[in-house]
């Protein structure tokens, strides 16, 4: 899987967050979320400022990831491809532990913060669809 990915879900918790792939760095794919994240170096957080790109179809998510790998800003890709929260560039705002889909939350809380111009992301599949997730802040 090329690129960085993240997963996120809203307060309508779906079921079925079974796939979790991740990575960080442009064009650097990782096989699972643990490899690409710096969870061992991150301080514990109770909330994260998270963005996501949500696509119902895997092929559409792959096109979004391709755009990210080409250097397009995360919020611009979210506006073009996301089927949720597109008007805000994929922003879900600050979310606390326990408020997101379990698979999405696990991957998102393991990500180190990054910027929309140089995102580090993780890809996750939930009951909502395919997510590309990035975290902008932790507290």
C-alpha positions in Angstrom: 0.0 0.0 0.0 1.6 3.2 -1.1 1.6 6.3 1.1 0.7 7.3 4.5 -2.6 6.4 6.0 -4.8 7.1 8.9 -8.2 5.9 10.0 -11.0 7.9 11.7 -14.6 7.6 12.4 -17.2 9.9 13.8 -19.3 9.5 16.9 -21.7 7.2 15.0 -19.5 4.2 15.7 -19.6 1.6 12.9 -18.7 -2.0 13.3 -16.2 -3.9 11.3 -12.9 -2.0 11.7 -10.9 -5.1 10.8 -8.2 -3.8 8.4 -5.5 -1.6 9.6 -2.6 -0.6 7.4 -0.3 2.3 8.0 2.8 4.1 7.2 4.4 7.5 7.2 6.5 9.6 4.9 5.7 10.3 1.3 5.7 7.2 -0.8 6.9 5.0 2.0 4.4 2.2 2.5 4.2 0.1 5.7 2.3 -3.2 6.2 0.6 -2.4 9.4 -0.1 0.6 11.6 2.6 -0.2 14.2 5.4 0.0 11.7 4.8 3.5 10.5 3.9 5.1 13.7 6.0 6.3 16.5 3.8 5.0 19.3 6.8 4.1 21.4 8.0 7.7 21.3 4.7 9.5 21.6 3.5 10.7 25.0 0.1 9.4 26.0 -2.8 11.5 24.8 -6.4 11.7 25.8 -7.5 13.6 22.7 -6.3 14.2 19.1 -7.1 16.7 16.4 -7.9 14.4 13.5 -8.7 14.6 9.8 -9.7 11.9 7.4 -10.7 11.1 3.9 -13.6 8.7 3.8 -14.3 6.7 0.6 -16.9 4.0 0.2 -14.9 2.3 -2.6 -11.3 1.0 -2.2 -10.5 2.2 -5.7 -11.4 5.8 -4.9 -9.4 5.6 -1.7 -6.4 4.5 -3.7 -6.8 7.5 -6.0 -6.8 9.8 -2.9 -3.6 8.1 -1.6 -2.0 8.5 -5.1 -2.7 12.3 -4.9 -1.2 12.4 -1.4 1.9 10.6 -2.7 2.2 13.2 -5.5 2.4 15.9 -2.8 -1.1 17.3 -2.9 -2.1 18.8 0.5 -4.3 16.5 2.7 -7.1 19.0 3.0 -7.3 19.5 -0.8 -7.4 15.7 -1.4 -10.2 15.4 1.3 -12.2 18.1 -0.4 -11.9 16.3 -3.7 -12.3 12.6 -2.6 -13.9 12.4 0.8 -17.5 11.4 1.0 -17.7 12.9 4.5 -16.7 16.2 6.0 -15.3 17.3 2.7 -16.2 21.0 3.3 -13.8 21.2 6.2 -10.9 19.4 4.4 -11.7 16.2 6.3 -11.4 17.8 9.7 -13.2 15.9 12.5 -11.8 18.3 15.1 -10.7 17.2 18.6 -11.8 13.7 19.6 -11.3 12.0 22.9 -10.5 8.3 23.4 -13.7 6.2 23.2 -15.5 8.6 20.8 -14.3 7.0 17.6 -14.6 3.6 15.9 -12.2 1.2 17.7 -10.0 0.4 14.7 -9.9 4.0 13.5 -9.1 5.2 17.1 -6.3 2.7 17.6 -4.5 3.8 14.4 -5.1 7.5 14.9 -3.8 7.6 18.5 -0.6 5.8 17.3 0.1 8.5 14.7 2.5 11.3 15.3 1.1 14.8 14.5 1.8 16.2 11.1 0.6 19.0 8.8 -1.8 19.0 5.9 1.2 20.1 3.7 3.3 17.2 4.8 1.0 14.6 6.2 1.7 11.3 7.9 -1.2 9.1 7.5 -2.6 5.6 8.0 -5.3 3.7 6.1 -8.1 1.9 7.9 -11.3 0.1 6.9 -14.3 0.5 9.2 -18.0 0.0 8.8 -18.2 3.5 7.2 -15.7 2.6 4.4 -12.1 3.2 3.7 -10.3 6.0 5.7 -7.1 7.8 5.2 -6.4 9.4 8.5 -3.9 12.1 9.8 -3.5 13.7 13.2 -2.7 17.4 13.5 -2.4 17.6 17.3 -2.4 15.6 20.5 -3.1 16.6 24.1 
